[in-house]
Amino acid sequence: MRAVMTIVAALVAGVIATPGVAHAQQVTNPVHVQLGLREAIAALPVADEVREGYERTKFKHWIDADRDGCNTRAEVLIAEAITAPEISGRCGLTGGDWHSYYDNVRIDRAGALDIDHMVPLAEAWDSGAFDWTPPQRQDYANDLDEPRALVAVTAKTNRSKADQDPATWLPPAPDALCTYLADWVTVKTRWGLSVDDTERDTLTLRAQDCPDATIDTNVAY
């Protein structure tokens, strides 16, 4: 599987892999990856995209993995709130406020936010998820173990982004660029997803203007 090959390449390049915290859904002792942003981009496998067979319904979400009454969407909203909302009944959220970093907007109503898959479901399919099992795709769509994987943002920016990669869409707030690149590369690294030539070139070019942030994540499978 490409995820394994990616990590093997990273290890050959000198990355030290150490056992991480057990992941309840995927692996008992996940491989831990720490790379500078530019090195992480260079380590991503390059492949043509495969859209054939994609359907959004092949990624089951939002689920309530821990059966506490709050599904993945609500869990992200609770985790990312600047001011915590009140939780009532079957995980109803009232009050609270959030910062949508894509466009630097403050939001005070949970219903006005979308939960964005940092690497969109269609892009994940194109980049390797077409070869995953349904449980793997469900885990990807509800990944609460990697804080960069899901992000609460304004509906406007989420829908503007749709299923685009950084070659055709980047967040409108100038200060969001470097965070967004690090988030994107972290998710692709974690899930062993490939990049196409244009995407890789864009990531490489844009990262030149960013601090060499550390990509620090556990491999999902």
C-alpha positions in Angstrom: 0.0 0.0 0.0 1.3 3.5 -0.8 1.2 4.6 2.8 3.8 1.9 3.7 6.0 2.9 0.7 5.9 6.6 1.7 7.0 5.8 5.2 9.8 3.5 4.0 11.1 6.3 1.8 10.9 8.7 4.8 12.8 6.3 7.0 15.5 5.8 4.3 15.8 9.6 4.3 16.7 9.5 7.9 13.3 9.9 9.8 13.3 8.1 13.1 10.1 6.2 13.6 8.9 5.6 17.1 5.8 3.9 18.5 3.0 6.4 19.1 -0.2 6.4 21.2 -2.4 3.6 20.2 -5.1 4.5 17.6 -8.3 2.9 18.5 -9.6 2.6 14.9 -6.5 1.9 12.8 -3.3 0.5 14.2 -2.0 -0.5 17.6 1.5 1.1 17.3 1.4 3.7 14.6 4.5 4.9 12.8 5.3 8.4 14.0 6.6 10.9 11.3 8.4 14.2 11.9 9.6 16.1 8.9 10.1 19.7 7.9 7.4 21.0 5.6 9.6 21.1 2.5 11.0 17.7 3.2 7.5 16.3 3.8 6.4 17.7 0.4 9.3 16.0 -1.3 8.5 12.7 0.4 4.9 12.6 -0.9 4.4 10.0 -3.6 3.6 11.4 -7.0 0.8 9.7 -9.1 -1.9 10.6 -11.6 -5.3 11.1 -10.0 -8.0 8.5 -10.3 -11.6 9.9 -10.1 -13.4 6.9 -11.7 -15.9 5.3 -9.3 -16.0 8.2 -6.8 -19.2 8.8 -4.8 -19.3 10.9 -1.7 -21.4 8.2 0.0 -18.5 5.9 0.0 -17.1 7.9 2.9 -19.5 7.4 5.7 -19.8 10.5 7.9 -20.6 12.0 10.4 -20.5 9.2 12.9 -20.6 9.1 16.7 -17.5 6.9 17.2 -17.4 7.0 21.0 -21.3 6.9 21.3 -21.4 9.9 23.6 -24.3 11.5 21.6 -22.0 13.9 19.7 -21.1 13.1 16.1 -17.9 14.0 14.4 -19.2 17.4 13.3 -20.2 18.3 16.8 -16.9 17.0 18.2 -14.9 19.3 15.9 -17.0 22.3 16.8 -16.6 21.6 20.6 -12.8 21.1 20.2 -12.2 24.2 18.0 -14.4 26.6 19.9 -12.8 29.8 21.2 -15.6 30.2 23.7 -17.1 26.8 24.5 -20.8 26.3 23.5 -23.3 24.9 25.9 -24.2 21.3 25.2 -27.7 20.0 25.8 -30.0 17.1 24.9 -28.6 15.0 22.0 -25.6 17.2 21.6 -27.3 20.5 20.8 -24.9 23.3 20.8 -25.8 26.9 21.8 -23.6 29.9 22.3 -19.9 29.7 21.8 -17.8 31.3 19.1 -15.2 30.2 16.5 -12.5 31.5 14.3 -12.6 30.5 10.6 -8.9 30.8 9.8 -9.4 30.4 6.0 -10.9 33.9 5.8 -10.1 35.3 9.3 -13.8 35.6 10.3 -15.2 35.2 13.8 -18.5 33.2 14.0 -20.9 33.0 16.9 -23.3 30.4 15.7 -22.5 26.8 15.2 -25.0 26.4 12.4 -23.1 29.0 10.3 -20.0 26.8 10.1 -19.1 23.9 7.9 -16.6 21.2 8.9 -14.1 21.0 6.1 -12.1 17.9 5.3 -8.7 19.4 4.9 -8.0 17.1 2.0 -11.5 16.8 0.5 -13.1 13.4 0.1 -13.0 13.5 -3.7 -9.3 14.6 -3.6 -8.6 11.8 -1.1 -10.3 9.3 -3.5 -8.3 10.6 -6.4 -5.0 10.3 -4.4 -5.3 6.8 -3.1 -8.6 6.2 -1.2 -10.1 4.6 -4.3 -8.1 1.5 -3.2 -9.2 1.6 0.5 -11.8 -0.5 2.3 -15.1 1.1 3.4 -13.9 1.1 7.1 -10.7 2.9 6.1 -12.7 5.6 4.2 -15.0 6.0 7.2 -12.0 6.4 9.5 -10.7 9.1 7.1 -13.9 11.0 6.9 -14.2 11.1 10.7 -10.5 11.5 11.7 -10.5 13.1 15.1 -7.1 11.8 16.0 -5.3 14.3 13.8 -6.3 17.8 14.7 -5.4 19.1 11.2 -7.7 16.8 9.4 -11.0 18.5 10.1 -11.5 22.2 10.5 -14.5 24.5 11.3 -14.7 27.3 8.7 -17.3 29.5 7.2 -19.7 27.8 4.8 -18.7 30.4 2.1 -15.0 29.4 2.1 -15.7 25.7 2.4 -18.0 25.7 -0.6 -15.6 27.9 -2.6 -12.9 25.3 -2.0 -15.1 22.3 -2.8 -12.9 19.5 -3.9 -9.9 21.6 -5.1 -6.3 21.0 -4.2 -3.8 23.9 -3.6 -3.0 24.2 -7.3 -6.4 25.8 -7.8 -7.6 27.0 -4.4 -5.9 28.5 -1.4 -7.6 30.3 1.6 -8.3 34.0 1.0 -6.8 35.3 4.2 -3.0 36.0 3.5 -2.0 34.9 7.0 -3.7 31.5 6.5 -1.4 30.3 3.7 1.4 28.6 5.6 -0.9 27.0 8.1 -3.0 25.7 5.3 0.0 24.1 3.5 1.2 22.5 6.7 -2.3 21.1 7.4 -2.7 19.8 3.8 0.7 18.1 3.8 0.1 16.6 7.3 -3.1 14.9 6.1 -1.6 13.6 2.9 1.4 12.3 4.9 -0.8 10.7 7.6 -2.9 8.9 5.1 -0.3 8.0 2.5 -2.0 10.0 -0.2 -0.3 10.9 -3.4 0.1 14.3 -5.2 -0.1 15.0 -8.9 2.6 16.9 -10.6 0.8 20.3 -10.6 -0.1 19.9 -6.9 3.4 19.0 -5.9 4.9 21.9 -7.9 2.4 24.3 -6.3 3.1 23.0 -2.8 6.9 23.3 -3.4 6.7 26.8 -4.7 4.3 28.2 -2.1 6.2 26.5 0.8 9.3 28.5 -0.1 7.7 31.6 1.4 6.7 29.8 4.7 8.7 28.8 7.8 9.8 25.2 7.6 7.1 24.1 10.0 7.3 20.5 11.4 4.9 18.0 10.0 4.3 15.8 13.1 1.7 13.0 12.7 1.0 9.3 13.1 0.5 7.2 10.0 -3.1 6.0 9.9 -2.6 2.5 8.5 
